[in-house]
Each structure stands twice: as structure tokens, then as C-alpha cells.
């Protein structure tokens, strides 16, 4: 679980960043 947890966190963070970018713009 700990091995693939960082990948999920990275994907979620990337998606959140992109979503926030669209909201700001």
C-alpha cells in the first residue's frame, strides 16, 4: 500500500493543481 500511495497522491495533487489553475484563469 505504501509503495503505490505516493503515485495516487501525486496524481491527485496534479489534478487538483490543474483544477485550481482553471478556476483562477
SULBELNOR-V142083 format. One record per run of one state. SS is the DSSP state (H for helix, E for strand, - for the rest). FROM is the first residue (numbers start at 1). TO is the last residue. If there is no record, write none. Layout:
SS	FROM	TO
SS	FROM	TO
//
This chain:
-	1	1
H	2	24
-	25	25
//
